[in-house]
Amino acid sequence: MSNDIKFDYEKYIYTSINEIRSFQSEKVFKIINKDKKVEVFCTVDKNEKDDFFKCKIFLDSPVFGLDELKNNLFDQKSSLILLKLGQIFTIDYDSITTAKFSFNVPQIFTLHLKKFHSGSIQDFDNKFHRLIIPIEKDLDFDIFSQRHSKVESTISLNLFETKLDDFNYHIFKHTNDETKESFFIIEGQEKQSFSNFRNSCESIIIAFAFLSGPFIQHQNFYQASNDFDFKTIENVFFEKKLSNIFSKRPLINPSEFKKYLKKLEENNDEYNKFSNPFSFDTLSNLCNIIKNNSAYSRSCQLVIEANNAKQYLLKAGILSIALETITTLVYEENRENEKIKPISNKQTAKNIRLDLLKELSKYNEEISEEAMKILTSKINEINSPTNSKKLAFPFEHYGITLNEVEKEILNHRNKFLHGTSPFEEIQLKEKETELLIIIGHLLFMVNSLLLKHIGYTGHIIHYPSVIEYKKNISMSDKLYKII
């Protein structure tokens, strides 16, 4: 975009990227453990193509195995303290993924590390933080309400914002014009504890993957600074996680939805209000509930996992678990709602329960103690809804209209939970398209509940119809739905 465009935020990336390069370059350290009176040398480096940092320790006296190395060199906190020109670096014992060693003298003991950081972990607290993740492909931010940012000399619409627990975050991307390296970046706008920043980043990354598809998490470079603009970097923390996943399965598509409305000649204010990207409030609600509600977070992660599973039955099984998880959550939050219960009048239900318990007590001498416990428990739950009602209630609660196919899928979801399907085993190969459409329905139902739970109102892609459209099958529903 032209540099004449006004920008909302200016970001300084040059120092951060250079710090990552420097952090990965080979360095010679002295390992010091004063309690054990140990001083040995090691090197640490990371090739940009490698997933892990590599530490080579040079020992005059051989050790045999990782346990002996730990006993000889690591401190009481199970950390290896490295020193270079007065600066401390730390290797935690639980960051070691593999180890190998030779029997030569001097012995070289090589460690592969999934974590490595400068300073102590306490040095990262009460600072501004950035998370920088190298990415291999560009990311689409179009489903989010974006702001203009100036990164180095380039102004573009590539930043969106969210808020978690009263802390503000900027999420943006950057591609170096010369090296063509690309990065996904999360930046805290206030000083905070490092553990809170890391937890918030995890929630933002899950939210981003759930809403848009790509799951960005592979090589995490956390940076801490006393400077709001990150023109100086005090500490760096590396953490390796699973590989990035560049799935394209967004929940909404604002620009295509507008074209769709125009084609249907429904381009009016009533429908246009549903064509907006995810707002700051919607995204903040999502990130906060992912961070603070484990059942909801698990549902989102199951959707992400299902989107990237290759086998159709596995996809359907994972989405069925996600559906069970989110419907149970909504039910538990509304279990006192009289609409759910078979007997809506509380007093009537109580009277029936007490009468049944009284009648049961007459047979106390004739029924075993274990049987009495079971029957008493069943009577106490006599006004509980059926499993099918528990599943259907969340859709009624949020005003989500299911078609007949989706109602039927709700009834046979148990088959997917147990690794089977509505089809005979010998039919599976020829029923792949039907199975794929069922998966699309499951995805729509889970996504709809997850979005409504955070207060979203707007359009959502109806993936069963998308599949039917791509397969040249007569579409059973619209390409987009309003929820």
N, C-alpha and C positions, 0 to 999 in steps of 0.2 A: 504494500500500500504506500501511497505517497506520504512523504514526511511532512506535508502540509496539514495532515490530519491531526487534530488535537488528541492527546493521549491522557488517560486517567492515572496511570502509574508508570514510573520509570524503574527498570530493574537493571542492576549491574551484575553481570554473569561472568565477566572475564576472569576476575580473581577466583571465583568458585571453581571454574573449569580448570584453570591452571593448578589450583590446589589439589584437585583430584589427580591430575597427571603427576604432580610431584609426589603425592601420597602413594601412588602405585609404583613409582620408580625404585630401583634397587638401592637399599641403604644398608650400611654396616652399623650394627649396634653392639653395645656391651650389655650382657645380661648380668644383673647384680642382685644377689640375695645376701644381705649382710648377716642375717640370722644363721645361714648355712655356710657363710664365708665362701661364697662362690662368685667367680668372675670368669665368664667365657664370652666368646664372640659369636655373633650370628648375622645373617643377612635376611632381609625381608623384601619381597617384591611381588608384583602382580602383572603378568602379561595381560594386555587389554582383551585378548581373546580368551583368556582363562576365566573360570568362574570363581576361583579361590585365590587367596593370598598364599604365598609359599614362604616358609621360614626354614632356613638351613642353619642348624646349630653345630658348631665345631667343638668337639670334646677331646681333651687330652687323655682322659680316662674313660674307656668305653662303658656304656650302660646297655642293659639288655631289656628292652621293652619300654612302653610308654609309662607304665606305673613307676618304674625305677627312675625315669626321667622326671616325673612329677615329684617324687620324693626328694630328688637331688636339687632341683632348680626352682620349682614353684613355691610361692609363699603360702602363708596360712589361709589366704582367701582363694587359693587355687588359681593364682595369676602369675604370669611370667612378666617381670618388669624389665623393659628394654630402655637403654639410655643412649642418647646421641646428642652431643654438643649441649648438654644441660636440659634437653627436652626428653620427657618420658613418653613411652609408648607401652601399650598393654596387650598381652595375649591371655585371654581367659581359657582355662582348661577345657570348658565345655564347647569352645569354638573349634576344637580340633576335630576334623572329619576323618582323616587318615594319617598314618605315620609310617615311615620306613627308615631303616638305618643300615649302615654298613658295619663291618667288623674291622675296618682299617683303623690305623692310628696316624693322624688324628681322625676320630670317628665323625662322620657327617650324619646328623639326625635330621630328617626332613619332615616338616609338618605342613599339612594343607589346612588352611583356616577359613571357616565360613564367616568369622568375625575378626576384626582387627581395629584398634582405635588408638588415637593419640591421647595422652594424659590419662587421668583416672575417670571413671564414669561420672563422678561427682563434679568434674570440671565442666560438664555439659549443662549443668543446671543453671537456672536463672539467666538464660541467654536467649537471643534470637536464634531460630533454627530454620534450616533449609534441608529438604530431602531432594536429592538429585538422582534420577534413575536414567541411565543410558537406554535409548530405545532404537530398534532397528527400522521401524516404520513410523510414518506420520500418524498422528491421532486426530480424529474428528471431534471438535468441540461444539458442533453446530446445535446439539440438543440442549445446550446450556445457555443461560443469559450471560453474554460475554461483555467484557470491557476492553477498551484499547490500551495497549501497553507499549512502552518503548523499551526494547531490549537491545542494549548497545546502541546502534544507529538505526535500527529497524522498528517502525511502528506498525502494529498489526492488531487485529481483533482476535486475540488468542489467550485471554485470561478470564477465569471465572472465580467467584468467591463463595465461601461458606463460613459457617460459624459453629463451633462446638464448645459447649460448656463455657460460654462467654469469651472464648478466644477466636479471633478472626484468622482466616487462612486464604491465601491466594494460590490458585492452581494455574500453571501456565506451561508453555512448551517453548523450546528454543532450538534452532538449528544453526550451527556455525557455518557461515557462508564459505569459508575456506576449506575446512576439513570435512564438511557435510555431516559431522556428528550431530545427533539429535538427542534431546533430553526432555524428560517429563519432570516437572518441578513443583513441589509443595512448599510453601513458605509461610511460617507463622508471623503474625504481625505484632505480637507482643512477646515479651520475655516470659518464659514458663519453665517448668521442669522438663527434663529430657524425656522421662518416661511418659508424661502426658502427651508430649509432641509425637512420640513414636506411636502411641495408641491411637491418637487422632489421625495420623497418616494412614494407619492400617484401615481405619473406618472409612476414610475418604477414598482410598484405593478400592475397597470392596464396593462402595457406593458407585464409583465411576464404572467399575466392571459390570455391576448389575444393570445400570442404566444404559450404558453405551456398548458394552461387549468386551473391549480389551482389558486384560487383567495384567497390570503393570506392577511387577514386584521383584524382578530378578536380582539386579545388583544395586543395592541401596547405599548411597553415600550421604550420610547425615553430616551436616556442618553446623557448628555453633559459633556465634559471633556476638561481640558486645556492640556491634555496629548495625543499626537498623537496615542500612543499605548493603551490608555484607561486602564492604570494600576491604575489610580485613577478616580473616578466618582464624579463630583461636584453636578449634579442635575439629577433627574429622573422625567419623565412626563408619566403618564398612560392615555391611551385613548381606550375606548371600541367601536368597530364598529360591523358590521354584522359578522356572523359566517364564518369561513374559508370554502371554497368550493374546494373539491379535484376532480375536473373534469379532465378527460383525453381526451383532444381534441387538440393535438398539430397541428400546421400548417405544420411543416416539420418533417422528420425523417431521418437524414443523414445516420445512420448505415443501416437501412432497405432499403433505397433508393439504396445504394451501392449493397446490396444483390440482389435487384430487377434488377439492371442493369446487374449484373453478370448472373442472370438467363436468361435474354433476350439476352445475349451475346452482350450487348452494353456497355461493360465496357472499354470505351476508354476515351481519354483526353477530347474530345468534351462534353461528358456527365458528366464525373467525376468532372468537374469544377462547376457543378450545385449541387453537393452533400455536400457542406460545411455547417457547422452549421452557425447560425446567427453571423455575425461579430460584432466587437466593433462599427464600423461605422454605421451599419444597426440598431443596438439596440439603439445607441445614437440618431440617426435621429428619431426613433420611440418615444423614451422617450421625446425628445424635442418638437415634434409636439403634443404629447398628453398633455404636460404641457402648451403649448402656443396656441393651436387651439381647442376651445371648441367643434366645430362640429366634428372634427376628433376624439377627445377624447370620445365624445358621441357615435360615431359609434362603437368604440372598446368596450365600456361598454355595448352596446346593443348586440354585439356578445357574450360577456361573459354571459350576462343575458339569451340569447337564448340558449346557450350551457347547461345551468342548468335548463331551464324550462322543466316541465314534459309533458305538453300537446302539441301535435303536432301542432295544429292550432295556439296556442300561440307562439311556436317556429317560425313558418312560418311568423306570423304577426310581431314579433320583428325583424326578419332578413329582412323583407320587409321595415321596418322603417329604419334599418341600411343601406340598399341598397339605399333608397331614400336620406338619409343624405349624404353618401359619393359621390354619383353621382352628387348631387347638388353642393357639395363642389368643385369637379373637374370641373364641368361646369362653376361655377362662377369664378374660377381661370383662365379659358380659354375662357370666353365668347366673347372676341374680336377676337378669332380665326375664320377666314373666312370660314373654312371648316364646321363649325357648322351651318352657316346661309344658308337659302334657296337661297338667291341671294349673290353670292360671291363677286361681284364687289360693292365696297362701294358707289361709285358715282351713279351707277345705282339704288341701293337701296334707296339712298337719294332722287333722282329725283322722283322715284315712290311715295315715302312717301309725298313729298311736293306737287306733283300733286293731290294726293288723299285728302290732307288737304285743298288744294285750292278748289277742287270740293265740299267737304263737307261744306265749308264756304258759298257756294251759298244758302244753305238750312237753314241758321242761323235763319231766321224768322219763319220757319215752324217746327223746331225741338226744343224741350224743352232744357233748359240749362243743365239738368242732362243727357239727351240723348247725347248732344254734347260732354260732358266730357267723357262719355263712349266710343263713337265712335272715338274721338280724341285719347284716350288712346290706343284703338285697332289698329288704323292706325300707331301710333308711334311704336308699337311693331310688325309691319307687317313682319319684317325680322327676327323675333325670331323663333328659331327652335320649333318643336312640342315636347311634353313631351316625346314621344317615342324616338325622336332623342337625347334629353338631356340625356336619360337613356343609349342609345347605345354609345354615343360619348366617355365617359370615357374608355370603353373597346377598341374602335378604337384608342384612344389617346395613350394608353399604350401597344397596340399590343397584347391584350389578345383575343384569338380566342374562341368564344362561339360556342358550338354545337347547333343543331336545337332545342333540348329540352330546353336548357338554353335561347335561343331567345324567345321561346314560353312562358317560365316562366316570362320573363321580361314584356310580354304583359298582363299577368293576375295577376301581383303582387298586383294590386288594390283590388282584391278580398280578399287577405290575410290582407291587411291594414284595411278592413272593417269587419274582423272577419269571412269571409266565405272562400270557397275554389273552385277549378275548378270542384269539384265533387258535386253531389246532396247530400243533408243531409242524406238521407237513405243509401247512398253508403259509408259513411265515415268509418264505421267499417271495411268493406271488402277492403277498399282502403288504409289502414294504411301503407302498404309497399310502395305504390306509393307516398303517402304523405311524407313519411320519405325520399324517394329518392329526391323529390322536395326540401325538406329542405336541403338536402346535396348539391344540385345545388345552392340554395340561399347562403349557407355558403361559397361555393367555390367562387362565384362571388363577395361577399362582401370582403372576405379575400384577394382575388387577387387584388382588387382595393386598399385596405388599404396598402398592401405590396408594390405595385408598386408606390404608392404615396410617399413612403419614399426611393425610389430608389433601392428596392430589386430586384435582379436577381438570380433565382435559382429554385429549385424544390418546389412543394407544393403538399400536399396530396389532391387527388381528392375524397372527401368523398362520392359522389354518387356511384362511382365505388366500394369503400370500402363496402358500404351497400349492393350493388348488389352481391359482392363476398361473404359476410357473409350470405346472404339469398339464396345462390346457384342460383342466377339469372344470365343469360348471361350478361356479362359486356358490357356496351354501350361505354365505354371509358377506358383509361389507369388508373392504380391506382395512378400514379403521373403525374403531368404536369409541364412543364417548363414555367415560366412566366418571 
